[in-house]
């Protein structure tokens, strides 16, 4: 996946001189995950820039660059390192288009490696998508496959609006039938996709939890469950149509994500599904999420992350009967 | 032990100060021109131009404050007493340059030529920005403190990459210098040698908190040296001194010399905004002392003393300012025409399905209201 993301930036930079990559260690080092590897060499340090270590400064400078017509692609080294830039994000990036009545759009991509499962120490494994979803004016996108990593990042860079591009860290090294030299397609933002068709329940998920849900779906076959897996891909805008079509077909749904359940994306998604599909539902929409705790130390993270078993337990609870 | 003698310093054989700090340090006393011998060399036309702008600016401040009392402005953070630095900041810029004002700098935007009604839109409350920033090259008035400073750096950096000799002038108050964004902006600007001028208007108070509780630095201009850029301390009520120091910093930025930090020492004659009670935190005697150092009277005294300002010229400036105020009053007394559907304007380039649904809901509500 890291290669696909890198090629997306390379192609975008080659096509449009306005595209600038910036962040800490993105130049000579190629990023701590090597996602920007080679870009500084190919396009020069003015277009792939090692900045001082200051997230607010990086994003704030990107705002000014966008005002002058550039299309900055900003890397926030790790999820929790993006928090210092939060004021720039919510006070300026997300609302500049609106407050200037369209005069100053903000075609900025903020790439955030997010999520756990790689044994990172504190502040290296957060899933912060709920914060971004709660900020009007931002798009929130997260790929789960290698082709999507390319296709969605290209669309994010092409977008005239700010995109929070959440890269699932533990999928950086995922392999696929995909070559960096083969033709690759741009994928429009805002469309969910059915990763696995099924008839007895729908797993609604995204990013790092997609492979978990696919594995759960395979395991559930033994117990007679034919699970559909919907990869949301974009949390803002949200693809109600694809989600509702699936849930109406299966009559049951579980939302699966790593970030905390309370106040998390699952609550919003469950509510949307309930409001729109109530008469089709055979059971309440359930959530499988991370616990409502700060991300745990790496030696305990396997107990926190929603795994296959926890998804299967939820699926079993979908055999819901009204209790007195 | 000096820094060079620290253990491990030998691991950095090339280690040395990149920049001699001495030329970066501000003079201990604010730079002044008016009332000194240096004033003799000042350009007459420039002084008169500054005078007109000051009189205009003072009238704008009093008129805007009056509009708050009539309920025509939701709030007005007055820059009365600070007109010299507001006006000078506008006049030193070329048309292609950009101004990054804070919420107190409406006057700088007006002095740059912006229609006063458009400049006051944010404070009236009918929209967040009343003008096209690209057209006017004035960034939206920034309410969060110091957050517009990194924008100025980014824009200046982008302009320089494009080969344009554009300068960004960013304004902030003394309180804003405590914010992290102030630090990050100055550091980025210095590292990138971005063509930016940072203008700190030290007006004594961050709402109620005096400078002594804001910083332990010898002056705010001294902060520059740590970033490797020159710091300049100026009498912010001396329009001629402000113009000189700002012009020099703009010229330096435009010719590739990098950023400058300027501290204008001035005083906020009014409260923080019309909603604030300044008598709770400052003494009348202090206000009176500053009244004697008023920027308009200071320049007027210089011009009169040199025989450059006659009654006719004085009258013409007052008349022009009065005409602006009357026009502003008249136009602000008309209720703005607001379209509630504008709530959904320009949230995204292409509205999300969710926003389309919500805008349809509002449209239906409006139609039902109209049909009632």
Interface residues (C-beta under 8 A of the other chain):
Chain A: X46 X51 X52 X54 X56 X57 X59 X60 X61 X62 X63 X64 X65 X66 X67 X68 X69 X70 X72 X84 X87 X88 X91 X92 X95 X96 X97 X98 X99 X100 X101 X102 X103 X104 X105 X136 X137 X139 X159 X160 X161 X190 X236 X237 X238 X239 X240 X241
Chain B: X98 X127 X128 X129 X132 X133 X134 X135 X139 X140 X144 X147 X149 X150 X151 X152 X153 X154 X155 X156 X157 X158 X159 X161 X162 X168 X180 X181 X184 X185 X187 X188 X191 X345 X346 X347 X348 X349 X352 X353 X354
